[in-house]
Amino acid sequence: MNKYSLGFDIGGTKCAVVRGIGTDIHQKASFATTDCNSTIAGIFALVEDMMTEDVDAIGISCGGPLDAARGMIMSPPNLPDWHDVPITSMLTARFARPAYLCNDADACALAIKTPVGMVVHSGDFKIDTTSIDGEMTDLTR
C-alpha cells in the first residue's frame, strides 16, 4: 500500500498544506495565517480533513529561528506571537503520526537538490512540487 504524507508550510501571511506521495500531490489547501492559536487550530482542522489511514507522517516547514530536533518554533519575526511552540509534539499527540520540522529555506534547498519528496512554500517564492533529477520543476515569484 502507498503511504501518503502531509506537508505544511507555516508562513507569515498564509499556511499551505499538501497531501501526496513523493511528488504526486493529491490534495492541497491554504488559509491565512493569523494569531498563533487560531493558526494552529486551522492547521489541525486541515490535518483532520486530509488525514487517512495511509498517511504515515507530517512535515512542517517554517521560517526560523526554530529547533528542528525538538520540533520547536522559537519566535520567528514573521510570526510575532509564536514563542517556543512545540508544533511536532502537538501534531504527533493529536494525530498519532510522527511529525517533523524543517527551516523553510532548508526545505526549499532540499526540494531543489533531491528528486523525491514534497515541499510547499508560501512566501515570496513557491515550489509546487519538487525537483525531478535535481532540476526544479516550478519556481514562480
Salt bridges, closest charged atoms under 4 A:
ASP24 OD2 - HIS26 NE2 3.22
GLU48 OE2 - ARG94 NH2 3.72
ASP54 OD1 - ARG19 NH2 3.30
ASP67 OD2 - ARG70 NE 2.71
ASP104 OD2 - HIS121 NE2 3.43
ASP128 OD2 - LYS126 NZ 3.39
